[in-house]
Structure formats: C-alpha cells, structure tokens
Amino acid sequence: MKKGICHACFAEGMPLDRRLDLAQQAGFDGYELIVRRPGETELHADSDAASLEALRQRITKRGLELCSMFGSPVTDPLPITSPDQGLWEQGVKALERMLEIANALEISTLLYVPGRVDQAIPYDVAYERALEALRLTAPRAQELGVYICLENVGNRFLQSPLEMRDFILAAGSEYVRAYFDVGNVLHLNLGWPEQWLRILAPVLRQVHLKDVKSSPRGQAGVMLLQGDLNWPAVMAELRGMGYSGYLVAEVGSYAHFPDRTPFDIAAAMDALIG
C-alpha cells in the first residue's frame, strides 16, 4: 500500500510549494489535489493546459505522484441528483470538466460526490438522476482514462455499503468505482468501516483515512490512531482483499506548529501499513 496526503491536510493559506515540500520530506508517495472555483486557488475549473502542465511538473519533480483529485467546491453546488434539468445538465458538464482536468494532470482517480438528497430532491429521484448522469459520463471517463470514484459522505445518499456497491455496478462501467472514507462511516454512525470494505471490495478504487473520537459533547476529527476507529480490523480487511493502492490521509492541520502535521500523519500511516 502507498501513502498519499490530501491538499486539505495543511494549514489554510499555506503556499502549494510549501505543502509539496513538506509532503516530500515526510515521505509521502502521492498528493491529492483539490479543484476550486476560479479566483480561489491556482488550480481551478478554468485552468488552461499550460498552467495544468506547469502544476503537474511542480509536483512530480519532487518525486510525488498525483494520486487523485477532487473538485467538490466546483461540483457539489451542481448535484447530478437534481430533478431540475438545467441544474442537472450543469452538474454533468462540471463532472466532465473535472475528468478533463484530471486527464491533463495525468491523474487517474477522480474523487466525486454523486449529488445529495434533501427536501427538494427525493431519494428515488436522486437515485435515478445520478445513475443516468454516470451512465452518460462513463464513456468519456473511459476515453480519458480517469475513474469516477464515488465517496461516502454526509449527503444522505447511498448510506449503506450494499446500496453503494449495487449502485456502482448498475452504472455499468469499470470506470465508475468507490473512493471509500473509513472515518466518515463512524462520523455518520453508518456502521463499521471494515464491513463496508468487505462489501465494496469488488468496486473499490481508493481509500481515505481519517479518525473520529466520540465524547459527551459529540464527535470530533482527530489525528490518525487517536480516535475510535478499529484500525487493526480495517487494515486486516484491506490486506485480506489484496489491496495495494493508495491510502490517502484527510486529516485537519494542527492549529499550532502546522508543519508538524504531515510528519505525524506519515508516522501513523507507517504504523498502519507496517
């Protein structure tokens, strides 16, 4: 298994080059980028080919692989679960644009949140609309060589491992897969991560690592190995299925001494991987 770190693990406002240097020094194999809206960051939905290539080279020259990318700030406001045809079409176009950016950066794994369910978006409508969008988009994903990888999040949609697996299989393409977040299962009280992993094994592409600690005041994200997650069970399940891909940390930065964060994440991941 390989160690990856998400762009969000670093202090807010830290320059990208500093994040990359710290990731390299801490011994990570890969880096997960985030696409934002134009004007918010140097990687955005309107980035041209030249700037994308320059960004790719800045990362790879440090010996880091671009292991994945997600564009929730761009795609989440445009849910493919929407019954509104105009909004749905915008969501499909946004997803296609994320695929194009990933391809230009030579990234093969796109983390994607497949819309949401709310009072205006009924569950059954969400299911059919999202499935329609993924079936429509999957051929383009295959053409570009980028996997659309659905993450389990707090969107009130695909909230069981059986449903998530069957939904992905119903998309009918090997280029629609799962990006499983072990910590989100605990945070959302949706069961046990090791059970999700076993069920999602046929469609699993990549894994996010985070930890959650419960207290009388509720739950909070904590450093890896410091929460309630049953890490031995999770790692045993991954080894049992023969998983050899990326484990990507998605842990918040320390408020003080933030440069220490990636080194502590790496040490915890080294213990997990063994």
C-alpha positions, 0 to 999 in steps of 0.5 A: 500500500502507498501513502498519499496526503490530501491538499486539505491536510495543511494549514489554510493559506499555506503556499502549494510549494510549501505543502509539496515540500513538506509532503516530500520530506515526510515521505509521502508517495502521492498528493491529492489535489483539490479543484476550486472555483476560479479566483480561489486557488491556482488550480481551478475549473478554468485552468488552461493546459499550460498552467495544468502542465506547469502544476503537474511538473511542480509536483512530480519533480519532487518525486510525488505522484498525483494520486487523485483529485477532487473538485467538490467546491466546483461540483457539489453546488451542481448535484447530478441528483437534481430533478431540475434539468438545467441544474442537472445538465450543469452538474454533468458538464462540471463532472466532465470538466473535472475528468478533463482536468484530471486527464491533463494532470495525468491523474487517474482517480477522480474523487466525486460526490454523486449529488445529495438528497434533501427536501427538494430532491427525493431519494428515488429521484436522486437515485435515478438522476445520478445513475443516468448522469454516470451512465452518460459520463462513463464513456468519456471517463473511459476515453480519458482514462480517469475513474469516477470514484464515488465517496461516502459522505454526509449527503444522505445518499447511498448510506449503506455499503450494499446500496453503494456497491449495487449502485456502482455496478448498475452504472455499468462501467469499470470506470465508475468505482468507490473512493471509500472514507473509513472515518466518515462511516463512524462520523455518520454512525453508518456502521463499521468501516471494515464491513463496508470494505468487505462489501465494496471490495469488488468496486473499490478504487481508493481509500481515505483515512481519517479518525473520529473520537466520540465524547459527551459533547459529540464527535470530533476529527482527530489525528490518525490512531487517536480516535475510535476507529478499529484500525487493526480490523480495517487494515486486516480487511484491506490486506485480506482483499489484496489491496495495494493502492493508495491510502490517502490521509484527510486529516485537519492541520494542527492549529499550532506548529502546522508543519508538524502535521504531515510528519505525524500523519506519515508516522501513523500511516507507517504504523498502519501499513507496517 
